[in-house]
């Protein structure tokens, strides 16, 4: 009926700022020339970025344009066009099985290296509280499951948190669906809905 446009892209990718291959600039340059691709989000692990121990979600603590967080956003603006959107966010990860989460549209970032986000019993609540200080932020539950974690079975739902976490990744990985490098999380979508979260599904490489 002409009310909506359909766009195709990736919301989860890594570069050599964390555990990926190639630079952020190379990623955006490559994506610009992929047929039928409308956007790419680079979301490196926040614990690997410069200033991870002192970063703040509401403030860019980088003071040098060569710093990774600043450079990622500079390149995203540089390579975005009228026909293609480049996005630079981050992946908040916990190594203790809580889960991983992409966050977009923030001045700065948070990292598990900071004490308030490393203590298992309070890390999620503290991160959700941080998200609420950045009301324009957008977050996604990444690849929930036994391997990376399921956010304490999608606990700590509130209307405020629900307004900020709007997506869940039901598939992620290299290669085609069903290959050994692909990580399916399909059954976690209804589990999240049952806990009250009003979220959309995504599938990323």
C-alpha positions in Angstrom: 0.0 0.0 0.0 3.0 2.3 -0.2 3.2 3.1 3.5 6.4 1.2 4.2 9.8 0.7 2.5 11.7 -2.5 3.0 15.5 -2.2 3.7 18.0 -5.0 4.0 21.2 -4.8 6.1 23.3 -6.1 8.9 23.0 -5.0 12.6 25.9 -7.1 14.0 29.4 -7.1 12.8 33.0 -6.9 14.1 36.3 -5.4 12.8 39.9 -5.5 14.0 38.8 -3.1 16.8 37.8 -6.3 18.5 37.7 -9.9 17.3 36.8 -9.3 13.6 39.0 -9.0 10.5 39.8 -5.8 8.6 39.2 -2.2 9.6 36.0 -0.3 10.1 36.8 1.7 7.0 37.2 -1.5 5.0 33.9 -2.8 6.3 32.0 0.3 5.2 33.8 0.5 1.9 32.9 -3.1 1.1 29.3 -2.9 2.2 28.7 0.1 0.0 29.2 -2.1 -3.0 27.1 -5.1 -2.0 24.0 -5.5 -4.1 20.7 -5.1 -2.3 22.3 -4.0 1.0 21.0 -0.8 2.5 22.8 -0.5 5.8 25.6 -1.9 7.9 26.1 -1.6 11.6 29.6 -2.2 13.0 29.3 -3.3 16.6 32.7 -4.2 18.1 32.9 -5.6 21.6 33.0 -2.6 23.9 35.6 -4.2 26.3 38.1 -4.2 23.4 37.7 -0.4 22.6 40.0 2.4 23.8 39.0 3.8 27.2 36.8 0.7 28.0 37.5 1.1 31.7 36.5 4.7 31.9 33.8 5.1 29.2 30.3 6.4 29.9 27.2 5.8 27.9 26.2 9.5 28.0 29.6 10.9 27.2 32.3 10.4 24.6 35.5 10.3 26.7 37.7 10.2 23.6 39.7 13.3 23.1 41.7 12.3 20.1 40.1 11.8 16.7 42.2 8.6 16.2 40.6 6.9 19.2 38.5 3.9 18.1 35.0 5.0 19.3 35.4 8.5 17.8 36.9 7.1 14.6 34.1 4.6 14.2 31.5 7.3 14.2 33.5 9.6 12.0 33.8 6.8 9.4 30.1 6.0 9.6 29.2 9.6 8.8 31.9 9.8 6.1 30.7 6.7 4.2 26.9 7.1 4.6 25.1 8.3 1.4 21.6 9.0 0.3 21.3 5.3 -0.6 23.3 3.6 2.1 23.5 4.1 5.9 26.6 3.3 7.9 26.1 2.8 11.7 28.6 2.5 14.5 27.5 1.0 17.8 28.9 -1.5 20.2 28.3 -4.9 21.6 28.1 -5.1 25.4 29.4 -8.6 26.3 29.6 -10.6 29.5 31.9 -13.6 29.8 30.0 -15.1 32.6 27.0 -16.3 30.6 24.7 -13.3 31.1 24.5 -12.6 27.4 25.6 -10.1 24.7 23.7 -7.0 23.6 24.1 -4.5 20.8 23.5 -0.8 21.7 23.1 2.0 19.2 22.7 5.8 19.2 24.7 6.7 22.3 27.2 9.4 22.9 29.6 6.9 24.6 29.6 3.3 25.6 29.8 0.9 28.6 32.0 -2.1 29.1 32.1 -5.2 31.2 35.5 -4.1 32.4 33.8 -1.6 34.7 33.0 -3.0 38.2 29.3 -2.2 38.1 28.9 -4.3 34.9 31.2 -7.2 35.9 29.4 -8.4 39.1 27.1 -11.2 37.9 24.2 -10.6 40.3 23.8 -6.9 39.4 25.4 -6.5 36.0 22.2 -6.6 34.0 20.2 -4.4 36.3 23.1 -1.9 36.2 23.3 -1.9 32.4 19.6 -1.5 32.0 19.8 1.5 34.4 22.6 2.9 32.2 20.4 2.5 29.1 17.7 4.5 30.8 20.1 7.4 31.2 20.4 7.4 27.4 16.7 7.5 26.4 17.4 7.8 22.6 19.4 4.6 22.7 18.3 1.4 20.9 19.4 -2.1 22.0 19.1 -5.7 20.8 19.4 -9.0 22.7 22.1 -10.8 20.7 22.1 -14.6 19.9 20.5 -15.8 23.2 21.2 -19.3 24.2 23.3 -21.6 26.4 26.5 -20.6 24.7 26.5 -16.9 25.3 23.6 -16.5 27.8 19.9 -15.6 27.9 19.9 -12.5 30.0 18.9 -14.5 33.1 16.0 -15.8 31.1 15.0 -12.3 30.0 14.6 -11.1 33.5 14.2 -7.5 34.8 11.4 -6.5 32.4 10.0 -3.0 33.0 8.1 -0.8 30.6 11.1 1.6 30.6 13.5 -1.2 29.7 11.2 -2.5 27.1 11.1 0.9 25.4 14.9 0.8 25.0 15.5 -2.9 24.0 13.5 -3.4 20.8 15.1 -6.4 19.0 16.2 -9.9 19.6 18.6 -11.8 17.3 17.2 -15.1 16.4 20.1 -16.1 14.2 23.7 -15.1 13.9 26.9 -16.4 12.4 29.1 -17.0 9.3 27.8 -18.9 6.4 24.4 -20.1 5.4 21.6 -21.0 7.8 22.1 -24.5 9.0 25.9 -24.4 8.6 28.3 -25.1 11.4 29.1 -21.4 11.7 25.5 -20.3 12.1 24.0 -19.9 15.6 20.2 -20.3 15.8 18.2 -18.8 18.6 14.7 -19.2 17.3 13.1 -20.6 20.4 14.2 -17.7 22.5 11.9 -15.2 20.7 8.7 -16.6 22.2 10.4 -16.9 25.6 11.2 -13.2 25.5 7.7 -12.4 24.5 6.4 -14.5 27.4 8.4 -12.3 29.8 6.7 -9.2 28.4 9.4 -7.8 26.1 7.9 -6.2 22.9 10.7 -6.9 20.4 11.2 -7.6 16.8 13.3 -10.4 15.3 16.6 -9.9 13.5 19.0 -12.3 11.7 22.6 -11.2 11.2 25.9 -12.4 9.9 
